[in-house]
Amino acid sequence: MPPTLYILVLVASPLDYARYRHTALHLDFGDKSPSPSENPSAESHIRSCTMEIVGLPGFFSFSERINADLPTQKTTLARAIPVGEILAPAPAVRAVVSRTPIPDTAGDWNSQNWVGDALARLVQAGYLDAGGGGRALDKMVDTVVEAGDEKIA
């Protein structure tokens, strides 16, 4: 089964404004559970990873959580948006995403921009269908603008 990519949109806290909603990419490789004697972080035993940028504007850095489950808590997860199947081995996908530039010198640049840039790089590399990536980005934008506190601001 090919890996499946998701866009995660997380609810902002303490106030859920669209510009503060955090986005990340989650790659599910299927169930590859290591035996107790094997290194669970070895490349052959990675079952999933969440890739994101963390930090404050001007100080963002790439972060990857290996074998992180797809979040399901409605209190923190606004939506997990399926992007589609990835047409490449997991190490190649992780390499492309991890090398996505972080040009965070502009004050309005954030994780939402980074997710769009990472998807564009996956399309450019031939690992992702452009149509699926575009539809997923549209759904991400729709989810971001549904921020709960935006209506009262």
C-alpha positions in Angstrom: 0.0 0.0 0.0 1.5 3.4 -1.0 2.0 6.0 1.8 -1.0 8.4 2.3 -0.4 12.1 2.9 -2.7 14.3 5.1 -2.8 18.0 5.9 -3.4 18.5 9.6 -5.2 21.8 10.6 -5.0 22.4 14.3 -7.2 24.7 16.4 -5.4 27.8 17.6 -5.3 28.4 21.4 -6.3 30.3 23.4 -8.1 32.2 20.6 -8.9 30.3 17.5 -8.2 32.9 14.7 -7.5 31.8 11.2 -4.0 33.3 11.0 -3.0 31.3 14.1 -4.3 27.9 13.0 -1.3 25.6 12.7 -0.9 23.3 9.8 1.3 20.2 9.3 1.8 17.3 7.0 1.2 13.7 8.2 2.5 10.8 6.2 1.0 7.3 7.0 3.1 4.4 5.7 0.7 1.7 6.9 1.4 -0.6 9.9 5.1 -1.4 10.2 5.4 -2.4 13.8 8.9 -3.3 14.9 9.6 -6.4 16.9 10.7 -5.7 20.5 14.3 -6.4 19.7 14.5 -4.0 16.8 15.1 -0.2 16.8 11.6 1.4 16.4 13.1 4.5 14.7 14.9 2.5 12.0 13.8 3.6 8.5 12.2 0.2 7.8 10.0 0.4 10.9 8.6 3.9 10.4 4.8 3.6 10.2 4.1 7.3 10.1 5.5 10.8 10.6 4.2 14.3 11.2 6.3 17.0 9.5 5.9 20.7 10.4 7.6 23.9 11.2 7.7 25.0 14.8 8.8 28.2 16.5 8.0 31.9 16.2 8.1 34.1 13.1 11.8 34.7 12.3 12.8 31.5 14.2 10.9 28.7 12.5 12.6 25.3 12.1 11.6 22.0 10.6 10.4 19.3 13.0 9.5 15.7 12.4 7.8 13.3 14.8 8.3 9.7 13.9 5.5 7.1 14.5 3.1 9.8 15.6 -0.5 8.7 15.3 -2.9 10.8 13.2 -4.5 13.1 15.8 -8.1 12.6 16.5 -8.9 14.8 19.4 -11.5 17.4 18.3 -10.2 19.8 20.9 -6.9 20.3 19.1 -7.6 18.9 15.6 -9.8 21.0 13.3 -9.5 18.5 10.4 -7.2 15.9 8.9 -7.5 16.4 5.1 -6.5 13.5 2.9 -4.2 14.7 0.1 -3.8 11.3 -1.6 -1.4 8.5 -2.1 2.3 9.3 -2.5 4.0 7.9 -5.6 7.5 7.5 -4.0 9.3 5.7 -1.2 8.9 7.2 2.2 12.6 8.3 2.5 12.4 10.3 -0.7 9.2 12.0 0.4 10.6 12.9 3.8 13.7 14.3 2.1 11.8 16.6 -0.2 9.5 17.8 2.6 12.4 18.3 5.1 14.2 20.5 2.5 11.3 22.8 1.9 12.7 26.3 2.4 11.6 28.2 5.5 11.7 31.9 4.3 10.2 33.2 7.5 11.7 36.7 7.3 8.3 38.1 6.2 6.0 38.7 9.2 3.0 37.1 7.6 4.7 33.8 6.6 3.6 30.8 8.6 3.0 27.1 8.7 0.1 27.4 6.2 2.5 28.8 3.6 5.0 26.1 4.4 2.5 23.3 3.8 1.6 24.8 0.4 5.3 25.1 -0.5 5.9 21.5 0.6 3.0 20.2 -1.5 4.2 22.1 -4.5 7.7 20.6 -4.1 6.1 17.1 -3.9 4.2 17.8 -7.1 7.3 19.2 -8.8 9.3 16.0 -7.8 6.5 13.9 -9.4 5.5 12.3 -6.0 2.1 13.8 -5.8 -0.7 14.5 -8.3 -1.2 18.2 -8.8 -5.0 17.9 -8.8 -5.1 16.1 -5.5 -2.7 18.6 -3.9 -4.7 21.6 -5.1 -8.0 20.2 -3.8 -6.4 19.5 -0.5 -5.0 23.0 -0.3 -8.5 24.4 -1.0 -9.9 22.3 1.8 -7.1 23.5 4.1 -7.9 27.1 3.4 -11.6 26.4 4.0 -10.8 24.8 7.3 -8.5 27.6 8.4 -11.1 30.3 7.7 -13.7 28.4 9.8 -11.8 29.3 12.9 -14.3 29.6 15.8 -13.2 32.9 17.3 -12.9 34.7 14.0 -16.6 35.4 14.0 -16.5 37.3 17.3 -13.4 39.4 16.5 
